[in-house]
């Protein structure tokens, strides 16, 4: 009875719960209650073992939603807030074997039409509601969507050409779809898997990235988008990975093409490091380099003539000899064939078999004694004559000549801007000068120069000597003809345009070639007293001299001759020549070359190093080199670059006709060595052609990179002008510019006017070295304007005659110069001597060279004269001398009585 009562209470409670949560009427009619389990199991709320999931309707196929709950007595679906009719539910009841609780599975189908009814309002969703005796439980919402995938990609990959090792990015934006499409990439129809290739990855935006392009990455790439509806393919993008060609290293120089004399040697390289692939560019530049070479010819030895026969010896033989010296064998030549010594019997009366007696020995001793006495007597007479000649010099100058140009000054230190320490030079510009008297010997005290109140020079009676200036225009032909027969001078320039001549004695002088920056300073006392030398200075054109250059050497200066060679100079002359080396000497290996009379060129000095001998020395400045030489000859400055910072300065000049009567118009562009002599040569050439200079000359820096120089014209108004060139640019070979041995030839740009009335041309000229930075130059001029040559010809920087003789050739007056030398040559306390003067004049890097000379101060003043003529500032030199700090610095002033 008790059990029956409990059962009744359970049924009544279940009925109450059902009434509390009533499903739709249709659902109540068929709701089935499972057999209740004993105990408290029926007091549990239902929980879902399976909840409905989001689904997509593909095309017109319906989808199913299912759920499972335990313990559950009823389960119904509610979609978009409305109960689904019970007839659309598929229900299955079961019991959980583990717990014995009732299980209930329910499934419904959703069609495309049901979802489309709500299109545009909200998304279609459904959820399960489960009942038990304890209450109800709702599942999660499951959304039902209609799946689709558009046909067209929003962005497709495009073809690319990239260099090897560069990055590649192929973009891809898949078509719009529900659910969103997944993207994958195909390389030549094979799947690209970033997990297998660390060089490849796909960005969140679906782009394919290749970090470093390889040759294997050359392929057709396709982007594939797919979802549950469809699979779409983009257009294929062809990716080409190319390789630009690179030069291999230069091979060794080949052997000289000739075994004797001048020839050629070459070296080559190939475009194989790497070779160009897949359309990569070929290597720029030359694959073959040629270089002039000279092989010494072998010279076989030749016998000299036989000597005279010797006296007949006691053994009744005499001999004679010869030497293998005409010529001596050299350069691998064969030795002389035959005997060097020849002996014959001599059985005449000269031969005696008896030994010499005591009488003969006494006779020989007496003869030797007499000979010794005669020699001593001759030496004594010669010594006396030399001492007498010391006080009488045929080249001495009168005191009125040397003191005529000096102004009286005070012995007090000069004030700034009013220095009269170094004053006006004497005027020796007349064609003929007559000097009388001889220089008095100086009495040098310790650090002091004493002068008497009388005349500086003592009179010399009636003795006279005449010194003539030489005029190149009047005597050039005679001068060259006198030396033409000598082998050393056969290559001298004919004519006076590039030569200067002069006749000099111990007073020295100067030769200069106008508008070239080339001069020769012959300091006082460089020519021995009592001698007169005819000296010349000549500039050679590039095509006149065959200068052999080894390897990558380049000619940095003009080739200059001064002579005649072989003359004896007691002090170094200074040859000033322009050069075109850019950057400091540390980036160059520069050598001073000198040609011998045999025609061979030798390195006589490594610039920047201590000279092996005291015959030559170089002072290198930014645009000129000053060569100290005690032997005149033919010189050239040759260099070889040591780093990429080294460059040659080239001068760029543009010329055009001064007038034009036809439609064609030509612009000539010169690229020449940046030295005054090269500029002068082109100016003279264009003067004969009637050209006009367009703008000021420009400077280019040309580097040793083996790359050619290219020139092109741009930004020319196409409505007024057109170019007649077939190529887009013109090119000058590297070796032609770098060697410096070839004449400067212009690049000609031929243009054509579209109308005869066009008179204005405005364009831009680009000049660049291959694989280097370029420079542009604006060209703007009126072709109808009458421009005279004199308007743009470079003015003469040198004034006066090409040959200056005596004191007129120097800025420092002779007497002042002698005082400075006598005072500063003597070592002073605390370095107050010539060393301090060198420091004040920024010449202290040459102290070792100055110290090797008999008068270091004279060397310093000579170099100052060479650097600052004719526009040197004597006031600045006077201030430098005054700053030396010597106690007797007031002695450098000349008193009124001494003048």
C-alpha positions in Angstrom: 0.0 0.0 0.0 2.9 2.4 0.8 4.5 1.7 -2.6 1.3 2.4 -4.4 0.9 5.7 -2.5 4.4 6.8 -3.4 3.8 6.0 -7.0 0.8 8.1 -7.0 2.6 11.1 -5.6 5.2 10.9 -8.3 2.6 10.8 -11.1 0.9 13.8 -9.6 4.1 15.7 -9.4 4.9 14.9 -13.1 1.5 16.0 -14.1 2.0 19.3 -12.3 5.3 19.9 -14.1 3.8 19.2 -17.5 1.0 21.6 -16.8 3.6 24.3 -15.8 5.5 24.1 -19.1 2.9 23.3 -21.7 4.2 22.8 -25.3 1.9 23.6 -28.2 -1.4 21.8 -28.4 -0.3 19.6 -31.2 2.7 18.6 -29.2 0.7 17.7 -26.1 -1.4 15.2 -28.0 1.5 12.9 -28.7 3.9 13.5 -25.9 5.0 10.3 -24.3 6.3 10.0 -20.7 8.9 7.4 -20.2 8.7 4.9 -17.4 9.9 6.8 -14.3 13.0 5.5 -12.5 12.8 4.9 -8.8 14.5 7.3 -6.3 15.5 10.9 -6.9 16.6 10.6 -10.6 13.4 12.2 -11.8 14.3 15.3 -9.8 17.2 16.2 -12.2 17.0 18.9 -14.8 17.7 17.6 -18.4 21.2 18.2 -19.8 22.1 18.0 -23.5 24.5 15.3 -24.7 24.2 16.7 -28.3 23.4 20.2 -29.2 22.5 21.5 -32.7 25.5 22.9 -34.7 25.7 25.7 -37.3 25.1 24.3 -40.8 25.2 25.5 -44.3 22.7 24.8 -47.0 24.5 23.8 -50.2 22.5 24.5 -53.3 19.0 23.0 -52.6 19.8 20.2 -50.3 18.1 20.4 -46.9 20.1 20.2 -43.7 19.3 18.4 -40.4 19.6 19.6 -36.9 19.7 17.1 -34.0 19.9 17.1 -30.2 20.0 14.6 -27.4 19.1 15.1 -23.7 19.0 13.1 -20.5 16.9 12.8 -18.5 14.2 14.2 -20.8 10.6 13.5 -21.2 10.0 15.9 -24.1 12.2 17.7 -26.6 11.0 20.3 -29.1 12.8 22.7 -31.6 12.1 26.4 -31.6 13.3 28.3 -34.8 13.5 32.0 -34.8 11.2 32.1 -31.7 8.5 29.8 -33.1 7.9 26.2 -32.1 8.4 23.7 -34.9 5.3 21.6 -35.5 5.5 18.2 -33.9 5.0 16.5 -37.2 8.4 17.8 -38.4 10.2 16.2 -35.4 11.8 12.8 -35.7 12.0 11.4 -32.1 13.7 8.4 -30.6 13.5 7.3 -27.0 16.1 5.1 -25.2 17.5 4.4 -21.7 21.1 5.1 -20.7 22.5 1.7 -19.7 24.8 3.2 -17.1 22.4 5.3 -15.1 19.1 4.0 -16.2 17.9 7.5 -17.0 15.7 8.1 -20.0 17.4 9.4 -23.2 15.7 11.3 -26.0 17.0 12.1 -29.5 15.2 14.6 -31.7 16.0 15.6 -35.3 14.4 18.1 -37.8 15.1 19.0 -41.4 15.5 22.6 -42.6 14.9 23.5 -46.3 16.3 26.3 -48.4 12.8 27.8 -48.7 12.4 28.1 -44.9 15.7 30.0 -44.7 15.0 32.3 -47.7 11.6 33.4 -46.1 13.6 35.3 -43.6 16.2 36.7 -46.1 17.1 40.3 -45.2 15.4 40.2 -41.8 17.8 38.2 -39.6 19.7 35.1 -39.6 17.9 31.8 -39.4 18.5 30.0 -36.1 17.1 27.0 -34.1 17.5 25.6 -30.6 16.3 22.6 -28.6 14.1 22.8 -25.4 14.1 19.7 -23.2 11.6 18.9 -20.3 11.9 16.7 -17.3 10.0 16.5 -14.0 12.3 19.2 -12.6 12.0 21.8 -15.3 13.3 22.7 -18.8 16.7 23.3 -20.4 17.5 25.2 -23.6 20.4 24.3 -26.0 22.7 26.7 -27.9 21.4 28.4 -31.0 22.4 26.8 -34.3 22.5 29.1 -37.3 21.4 27.8 -40.7 23.0 29.8 -43.6 22.8 29.4 -47.4 26.4 28.6 -48.6 27.8 30.2 -51.8 31.2 31.2 -53.5 31.5 33.9 -56.1 33.3 33.2 -59.4 35.6 36.2 -59.6 38.7 36.9 -57.4 38.9 40.3 -55.9 42.6 40.4 -56.6 44.7 37.9 -58.7 48.4 37.4 -58.7 50.4 39.0 -61.6 53.5 38.0 -63.5 56.8 39.2 -62.1 60.5 39.2 -63.1 62.9 39.5 -60.1 66.6 39.2 -59.6 68.0 36.2 -57.7 68.1 36.7 -53.9 65.4 39.3 -54.1 62.0 38.9 -52.4 58.8 37.9 -54.2 55.2 38.7 -53.0 52.2 37.4 -55.0 48.9 39.0 -53.8 45.6 37.0 -53.8 42.1 38.1 -52.5 39.7 35.2 -52.9 36.1 35.6 -54.1 33.3 36.5 -51.6 31.7 33.4 -50.1 29.8 31.9 -47.2 31.6 30.3 -45.4 34.7 32.3 -46.2 36.9 30.6 -48.7 40.2 28.9 -47.7 43.2 29.7 -49.9 46.0 27.5 -51.1 48.8 28.0 -53.6 50.0 25.9 -56.5 53.4 26.0 -58.1 53.3 24.4 -61.5 50.1 22.6 -60.3 51.9 21.3 -57.2 50.7 22.3 -53.8 53.0 24.9 -52.0 53.4 23.7 -48.4 55.1 26.3 -46.2 55.7 23.6 -43.6 58.1 21.9 -46.0 59.9 25.1 -47.3 61.0 27.6 -44.8 61.7 30.1 -47.6 57.9 30.4 -48.3 55.0 31.6 -46.2 51.4 32.8 -46.7 50.4 36.0 -45.1 47.0 36.5 -43.2 45.8 38.3 -46.3 46.5 35.2 -48.4 49.5 36.6 -50.3 52.3 34.2 -51.1 55.8 35.5 -50.0 59.1 34.0 -51.2 61.8 35.5 -48.9 64.8 35.0 -51.2 64.2 34.1 -54.8 66.0 31.1 -56.2 66.3 29.8 -59.7 63.9 26.9 -58.7 61.2 29.5 -57.9 60.8 30.2 -61.6 57.3 28.8 -62.3 53.6 29.5 -62.9 51.8 30.3 -59.6 48.0 29.8 -59.1 45.8 30.9 -56.2 43.1 28.4 -55.3 40.0 29.4 -53.2 37.5 26.8 -51.9 34.7 26.3 -49.4 31.8 23.8 -49.0 30.1 25.1 -52.2 32.9 25.3 -54.8 36.6 25.5 -55.7 37.9 28.5 -57.7 41.3 29.0 -59.5 42.9 32.4 -60.3 44.7 33.1 -63.5 48.3 31.7 -63.4 51.1 34.2 -62.8 54.5 33.5 -64.4 57.4 34.3 -62.1 60.8 34.6 -63.7 64.0 34.7 -61.5 66.8 36.1 -63.6 70.5 36.4 -62.9 72.5 39.4 -64.0 75.9 38.7 -65.4 79.1 39.3 -63.4 82.7 39.6 -64.5 85.2 37.0 -63.5 88.6 38.1 -62.2 91.1 39.3 -64.7 93.4 36.7 -66.1 97.1 37.2 -66.0 98.7 39.5 -68.6 99.7 37.7 -71.7 103.3 37.8 -72.9 104.4 40.8 -74.9 103.4 40.4 -78.6 107.0 41.1 -79.7 110.2 39.7 -78.5 112.1 42.9 -79.2 110.8 46.4 -79.1 107.3 47.8 -78.5 104.3 45.6 -78.6 101.1 44.8 -76.9 100.0 42.5 -74.1 96.4 41.8 -73.1 94.3 40.2 -70.4 90.7 39.0 -70.5 87.8 38.2 -68.3 84.5 36.5 -68.9 80.9 37.2 -68.0 80.6 34.0 -66.0 80.6 35.1 -62.3 77.7 34.5 -62.6 76.6 34.0 -66.2 73.4 35.9 -67.2 70.3 33.6 -67.0 66.6 34.1 -67.7 67.0 37.4 -69.4 69.5 38.9 -67.0 71.7 41.7 -68.2 75.1 41.1 -69.7 78.1 42.5 -68.0 78.9 46.2 -68.6 82.4 47.1 -69.7 85.2 45.6 -71.6 86.2 41.9 -71.5 89.7 42.5 -72.9 92.3 45.1 -71.9 95.3 45.9 -73.9 98.5 47.5 -72.6 101.6 48.7 -74.4 104.7 46.8 -73.5 108.3 47.1 -74.4 110.7 44.2 -74.5 114.4 44.9 -74.3 116.1 43.8 -77.4 119.1 41.5 -76.9 122.4 43.1 -77.8 125.3 40.9 -78.8 128.7 41.9 -77.6 131.3 43.4 -79.9 135.0 43.7 -79.6 136.7 47.1 -79.2 139.8 47.8 -81.2 143.1 46.2 -80.2 145.3 48.2 -77.8 148.9 49.1 -78.8 151.5 46.4 -78.4 153.3 46.3 -75.1 157.0 46.6 -74.8 159.0 43.5 -75.4 159.4 41.7 -72.2 162.4 39.8 -70.9 160.9 36.6 -72.3 161.0 38.1 -75.8 157.1 38.4 -76.0 154.8 41.4 -76.1 151.0 41.5 -75.9 147.9 43.5 -76.7 144.3 43.3 -75.5 140.8 44.3 -76.4 137.5 44.5 -74.5 134.0 43.2 -75.3 132.5 46.7 -74.9 131.5 48.0 -78.3 128.8 47.3 -77.4 128.8 45.3 -74.2 126.4 42.3 -74.3 123.1 43.0 -72.5 119.6 41.8 -72.3 120.6 38.2 -73.0 122.9 39.0 -75.9 125.8 36.7 -76.8 129.3 37.3 -75.5 132.1 38.2 -77.9 133.7 35.3 -79.6 137.5 35.1 -79.8 140.5 35.9 -77.6 140.7 38.9 -75.3 144.5 38.8 -75.1 147.0 38.2 -77.9 150.7 37.6 -77.5 153.5 37.5 -80.0 157.2 36.8 -80.0 159.4 39.8 -80.3 163.0 38.8 -81.3 164.2 42.1 -82.5 166.8 44.3 -80.9 164.2 45.3 -78.3 164.5 41.9 -76.7 167.3 41.3 -74.3 167.9 38.2 -72.2 170.2 39.9 -69.8 169.0 41.2 -66.5 169.0 44.9 -65.8 172.1 46.2 -63.9 172.3 48.7 -61.0 172.9 51.5 -63.5 169.5 50.9 -65.1 167.8 51.0 -61.7 169.4 54.3 -60.8 168.3 55.8 -64.1 164.7 54.7 -63.6 164.6 56.2 -60.0 165.9 59.5 -61.3 163.3 59.8 -64.0 160.5 59.1 -61.5 161.8 61.8 -59.1 161.9 64.4 -61.9 158.3 63.6 -63.0 157.0 64.0 -59.4 158.6 67.4 -59.1 157.1 68.6 -62.4 153.6 67.5 -61.2 153.9 69.3 -57.9 155.1 72.5 -59.7 152.1 72.4 -62.1 149.6 71.9 -59.2 151.1 74.9 -57.3 150.8 77.2 -60.3 147.2 76.2 -60.8 146.3 76.8 -57.1 147.7 80.3 -57.2 145.8 81.1 -60.4 142.5 79.9 -58.9 143.0 82.1 -55.8 143.6 85.2 -57.9 140.4 84.5 -59.9 138.3 84.4 -56.7 138.2 88.2 -56.4 137.5 88.8 -60.1 134.4 87.4 -61.7 133.5 88.1 -65.3 129.8 87.7 -64.5 129.8 90.1 -61.5 127.2 92.9 -61.3 127.5 96.5 -60.5 126.1 97.7 -57.2 124.0 100.3 -59.0 122.2 97.4 -60.8 121.4 95.4 -57.6 120.5 98.4 -55.4 118.5 100.3 -57.9 115.2 98.7 -57.0 115.4 98.8 -53.3 113.5 101.4 -51.2 114.9 102.8 -47.9 113.2 101.2 -45.0 113.4 101.5 -41.2 115.0 98.8 -39.1 111.9 98.6 -37.0 109.5 95.8 -37.4 106.9 96.5 -40.2 103.3 97.0 -39.3 100.5 95.1 -40.8 99.5 96.4 -44.2 102.6 98.6 -44.5 105.4 96.0 -44.7 108.5 97.2 -46.7 110.7 94.4 -45.7 110.8 93.1 -49.2 110.5 95.8 -51.8 110.5 96.6 -55.5 112.6 94.5 -57.9 115.1 96.1 -60.2 114.0 96.5 -63.8 116.0 94.2 -66.1 113.5 94.0 -68.9 115.7 95.6 -71.5 117.0 93.5 -74.3 120.7 94.0 -73.4 122.3 94.7 -70.0 125.9 95.6 -69.2 127.5 94.7 -65.8 130.8 95.9 -64.4 132.7 95.0 -61.3 132.7 92.0 -59.1 130.8 91.0 -56.0 132.7 91.6 -52.7 133.0 88.6 -50.5 130.6 88.6 -47.6 131.8 88.7 -44.0 129.3 86.7 -42.1 129.4 87.0 -38.3 127.5 84.7 -36.0 123.9 85.1 -37.1 124.5 88.7 -38.4 125.0 90.3 -41.8 127.3 93.3 -41.7 127.1 96.0 -44.4 129.4 99.1 -44.7 128.1 102.6 -45.4 129.8 102.6 -48.8 128.9 100.9 -52.0 128.0 97.2 -51.7 130.2 96.4 -54.7 133.7 97.5 -55.4 134.5 98.8 -58.9 136.5 96.5 -61.2 138.1 99.0 -63.6 137.2 98.6 -67.3 136.3 94.9 -67.3 132.9 94.3 -68.9 130.5 91.5 -69.7 127.3 91.6 -71.7 124.3 89.4 -71.1 121.5 89.1 -73.6 117.9 88.2 -73.2 116.6 85.6 -75.6 113.4 86.1 -77.5 111.6 82.8 -78.6 110.0 84.6 -81.5 113.3 85.9 -82.9 115.7 83.1 -81.9 113.4 80.0 -81.8 114.3 78.8 -85.2 118.0 79.3 -84.7 117.9 77.7 -81.3 116.1 74.5 -82.5 118.3 74.2 -85.5 121.4 74.2 -83.3 120.2 71.2 -81.4 118.4 69.4 -84.2 121.5 67.4 -85.1 121.8 66.0 -81.5 119.8 62.8 -80.9 118.5 64.1 -77.5 116.6 67.0 -79.2 115.2 65.6 -82.4 111.7 65.3 -80.8 111.6 69.0 -79.6 108.5 70.9 -80.7 109.0 72.9 -83.9 107.9 76.5 -83.4 107.7 78.8 -80.5 104.1 78.3 -79.3 105.0 75.6 -76.8 108.6 76.5 -76.1 110.6 79.2 -74.2 114.3 80.0 -74.5 116.8 82.0 -72.5 120.4 82.6 -71.9 121.4 82.6 -68.3 124.5 83.0 -66.0 125.0 82.8 -62.3 122.3 85.3 -61.5 119.6 82.7 -62.6 116.3 83.4 -64.1 113.0 81.9 -65.2 111.3 80.3 -68.3 107.6 80.0 -68.6 105.2 78.8 -71.3 102.1 81.1 -71.2 98.7 79.6 -70.3 100.1 76.2 -69.5 101.1 76.5 -65.8 104.6 75.3 -66.8 107.7 77.1 -65.7 111.4 76.5 -64.9 113.1 78.5 -62.1 116.9 78.6 -62.3 117.9 80.0 -58.8 120.9 82.3 -58.3 124.3 80.5 -58.2 122.7 77.4 -59.9 124.9 78.0 -62.9 128.7 78.1 -62.1 130.2 81.6 -62.2 132.0 82.2 -65.4 129.6 80.1 -67.5 126.7 81.0 -69.7 124.0 78.4 -70.6 121.4 78.5 -73.3 118.4 76.8 -71.6 115.0 75.8 -73.1 111.6 74.7 -71.8 109.3 72.7 -74.1 105.8 71.2 -73.8 105.2 68.1 -75.8 101.8 67.1 -77.2 100.5 63.7 -76.2 101.0 62.2 -79.7 104.7 63.4 -79.9 106.0 61.2 -77.0 105.8 57.5 -76.6 105.6 57.0 -72.9 105.3 53.3 -72.0 102.8 52.7 -69.2 102.7 49.4 -67.3 99.5 47.8 -65.9 96.9 50.4 -64.9 99.3 53.4 -64.8 98.0 56.8 -66.0 99.7 59.9 -67.2 98.9 62.7 -64.7 100.8 65.6 -66.1 102.0 66.8 -69.5 105.4 65.6 -70.8 107.9 68.5 -70.4 111.4 68.9 -71.5 114.0 71.3 -70.1 117.6 71.3 -71.2 120.0 70.9 -72.6 120.5 67.7 -70.6 123.9 67.1 -69.1 124.6 70.6 -68.0 126.1 71.1 -64.6 123.9 72.8 -62.0 125.3 73.5 -58.6 121.9 74.0 -57.1 118.5 72.4 -58.1 116.3 74.1 -60.6 112.6 73.9 -60.0 110.2 72.7 -62.7 106.5 73.5 -62.1 104.0 71.4 -63.9 100.2 70.9 -63.5 98.7 67.5 -62.7 95.1 66.1 -62.6 95.3 63.6 -59.6 92.3 64.0 -57.3 92.4 63.0 -53.6 95.5 62.9 -51.4 98.8 61.2 -52.4 98.0 58.4 -50.0 95.5 57.1 -52.5 98.0 57.1 -55.3 101.3 55.5 -56.2 103.0 58.3 -58.1 106.4 58.2 -59.9 108.4 60.8 -61.5 109.8 59.5 -64.8 112.7 60.8 -66.8 113.8 60.0 -70.3 117.4 59.3 -71.1 119.1 60.3 -74.3 118.8 56.7 -75.5 115.0 57.1 -75.3 114.3 54.9 -72.4 112.1 56.1 -69.5 113.2 55.5 -65.9 111.6 56.0 -62.5 113.8 58.5 -60.8 111.6 59.2 -57.8 108.7 57.7 -55.8 106.6 60.7 -54.8 106.1 60.8 -51.0 109.1 58.8 -50.2 112.6 59.8 -49.3 114.7 60.2 -52.5 117.4 57.6 -53.0 119.7 60.4 -54.3 119.8 64.1 -53.9 119.4 64.8 -57.6 115.5 64.9 -57.6 112.7 65.8 -55.2 109.0 66.6 -55.6 106.6 68.9 -53.8 103.1 67.7 -54.6 100.2 70.2 -54.3 96.5 70.0 -55.1 96.9 71.0 -58.8 100.7 71.2 -59.5 103.9 69.4 -58.8 107.2 71.2 -58.2 110.3 69.1 -59.2 113.7 69.9 -57.8 116.3 68.7 -60.2 120.0 69.2 -60.7 119.9 67.4 -64.1 117.8 68.8 -66.8 115.9 66.5 -69.1 112.4 65.2 -70.1 110.0 64.5 -67.2 106.5 63.2 -66.7 104.4 62.4 -63.6 102.8 58.9 -63.8 100.4 57.4 -61.2 98.6 54.2 -60.3 95.5 54.2 -58.1 95.6 52.4 -54.8 92.0 52.8 -53.7 88.6 53.7 -55.1 89.0 57.2 -53.6 91.6 58.0 -56.2 90.3 59.7 -59.4 91.6 61.8 -62.3 90.2 65.3 -62.7 88.8 65.7 -66.2 87.7 69.0 -67.7 84.4 69.0 -69.6 84.1 71.7 -72.3 81.2 72.2 -74.7 81.7 74.1 -78.0 79.3 75.0 -80.8 79.6 77.0 -84.0 79.4 80.7 -83.5 76.8 81.0 -86.4 74.8 78.5 -88.3 73.3 78.9 -91.8 71.8 75.4 -92.2 69.3 73.4 -90.2 71.9 71.1 -88.8 73.8 72.2 -85.7 76.6 70.3 -83.9 77.7 70.4 -80.3 81.3 69.2 -79.6 82.0 67.9 -76.1 85.6 67.5 -75.0 86.7 65.4 -71.9 90.4 66.2 -71.3 92.9 66.2 -68.5 92.3 69.0 -66.0 95.6 70.8 -66.6 96.1 74.3 -68.1 98.1 73.0 -71.0 95.3 70.7 -72.2 92.8 73.5 -71.9 95.0 75.8 -73.9 95.4 73.2 -76.7 91.7 72.7 -77.1 91.1 76.5 -77.0 93.5 77.0 -79.8 92.0 74.2 -81.8 88.5 75.6 -81.4 89.7 79.1 -82.3 90.7 77.8 -85.7 87.4 76.0 -86.1 85.5 79.1 -85.2 83.7 77.6 -82.3 82.2 79.3 -79.2 82.4 78.0 -75.7 79.0 77.1 -74.1 79.2 77.9 -70.4 82.2 77.6 -68.1 84.3 74.4 -68.1 83.2 71.8 -65.6 85.2 69.3 -63.6 84.6 65.5 -63.7 86.1 62.9 -61.4 87.0 59.8 -63.4 87.8 56.6 -61.4 89.8 53.5 -62.1 86.8 51.2 -62.5 87.4 49.9 -66.0 84.1 51.5 -67.0 83.6 53.7 -70.0 82.3 57.3 -69.9 78.9 57.9 -71.4 77.3 61.1 -72.6 73.8 61.8 -73.6 71.5 64.8 -74.3 68.1 65.1 -72.6 65.2 67.6 -72.1 65.5 69.1 -75.5 62.3 70.7 -76.8 60.9 68.2 -79.3 58.8 70.8 -81.0 61.9 72.8 -82.0 64.8 70.3 -82.2 65.5 66.7 -82.8 68.6 64.6 -82.5 70.2 62.8 -85.5 72.0 60.3 -83.4 71.0 56.6 -83.9 72.0 55.6 -80.3 70.7 57.1 -77.1 74.2 58.0 -75.8 77.8 58.2 -76.9 80.6 56.3 -75.2 84.3 57.1 -74.7 86.5 54.0 -73.9 87.9 53.8 -70.4 91.5 53.2 -71.6 91.4 56.3 -73.9 90.7 58.6 -70.9 92.6 56.8 -68.2 95.9 56.3 -70.0 96.2 60.1 -70.8 98.4 59.2 -73.9 95.8 60.0 -76.6 94.8 63.3 -78.0 91.6 64.8 -76.8 88.9 64.2 -79.5 85.4 65.6 -79.1 82.1 63.7 -79.0 79.9 65.4 -81.5 76.1 65.6 -81.0 74.4 66.5 -84.3 71.0 68.2 -83.9 68.5 69.5 -86.4 66.3 72.6 -86.2 62.7 72.0 -87.3 62.5 75.6 -88.3 65.1 78.1 -89.6 63.8 80.7 -87.2 64.8 78.6 -84.1 67.7 80.4 -82.4 67.5 79.2 -78.8 68.6 75.8 -77.6 68.0 74.6 -74.1 68.9 71.1 -73.1 70.7 69.0 -70.4 73.9 67.0 -71.0 74.3 63.9 -68.8 77.8 62.5 -68.2 78.3 59.4 -66.2 80.7 56.5 -65.8 79.0 53.1 -66.1 77.9 51.8 -62.7 78.7 55.2 -61.2 77.1 58.4 -60.2 76.3 60.8 -63.0 76.5 64.5 -63.4 74.2 66.7 -65.4 74.9 70.1 -67.0 72.4 72.6 -68.3 73.0 73.9 -71.8 71.3 77.1 -72.7 72.5 79.5 -75.4 71.5 81.5 -78.4 73.0 80.2 -81.6 72.4 83.5 -83.4 74.5 85.5 -80.9 77.8 86.7 -82.2 80.4 85.5 -79.6 84.0 86.5 -80.3 86.8 84.1 -79.4 88.4 86.8 -77.2 85.4 86.8 -75.0 85.9 83.3 -73.7 89.6 82.6 -74.3 91.3 81.9 -71.0 93.4 85.0 -70.1 97.1 84.7 -69.6 97.8 84.1 -65.9 101.5 84.6 -66.5 102.6 88.1 -67.3 105.8 89.4 -68.9 108.3 87.7 -71.2 108.5 83.9 -71.4 112.2 84.4 -70.5 113.2 86.4 -67.5 116.9 86.8 -66.7 118.5 87.9 -63.5 116.8 89.7 -60.5 113.8 90.6 -62.7 112.8 86.9 -62.6 112.4 86.9 -58.8 110.0 88.5 -56.4 112.5 88.7 -53.6 115.2 91.4 -54.2 118.7 90.0 -54.4 120.2 91.8 -51.5 117.3 90.9 -49.2 117.5 87.3 -50.3 121.2 87.1 -49.4 120.6 88.6 -46.0 117.8 86.1 -45.2 120.0 83.2 -46.3 123.1 84.3 -44.3 121.1 84.8 -41.2 118.7 81.8 -41.2 121.2 79.1 -42.5 123.0 79.4 -39.1 121.3 77.2 -36.5 119.6 79.4 -33.9 118.5 78.8 -30.4 115.1 77.2 -29.9 114.9 76.4 -33.6 114.8 80.1 -34.6 116.3 79.4 -38.0 115.3 78.1 -41.4 113.3 75.3 -39.9 110.9 77.8 -38.3 110.6 79.6 -41.6 109.7 76.3 -43.3 107.0 75.8 -40.7 105.6 79.3 -41.2 105.4 78.7 -44.9 103.8 75.2 -44.4 106.9 73.5 -45.9 108.0 71.6 -42.8 107.3 68.2 -44.4 110.4 68.7 -46.5 112.9 69.4 -43.7 115.1 66.4 -44.4 115.4 67.4 -48.1 116.2 71.1 -47.2 118.8 69.9 -44.6 120.6 67.8 -47.2 121.5 71.0 -49.2 124.3 73.4 -48.5 121.8 76.3 -48.0 118.4 75.1 -46.7 117.1 78.7 -46.6 117.9 79.1 -50.3 115.9 76.0 -51.1 112.9 77.4 -49.1 113.0 80.8 -50.9 113.4 79.1 -54.3 110.3 77.0 -53.7 108.4 80.1 -52.5 109.4 81.9 -55.7 108.3 78.9 -57.9 104.9 78.8 -56.1 104.0 82.5 -56.0 105.4 84.0 -59.2 104.2 86.5 -60.4 101.5 87.3 -57.9 103.3 86.4 -54.6 102.6 88.6 -51.6 105.9 89.9 -50.3 104.3 91.3 -47.2 103.2 87.8 -46.1 106.7 86.5 -46.7 108.1 89.4 -44.7 105.7 88.7 -41.9 106.8 85.0 -41.9 110.5 86.0 -41.7 109.8 88.5 -38.9 108.0 85.8 -36.9 111.0 83.5 -36.9 112.0 85.4 -33.7 115.7 86.0 -34.3 117.3 88.7 -32.2 118.8 90.1 -35.3 115.7 90.1 -37.4 116.0 93.9 -37.9 119.0 93.1 -40.1 116.7 92.1 -42.9 115.9 95.7 -43.5 118.1 97.8 -45.8 119.2 101.2 -44.6 119.0 104.3 -46.7 122.8 104.5 -46.8 123.1 101.0 -48.2 120.7 101.8 -51.0 
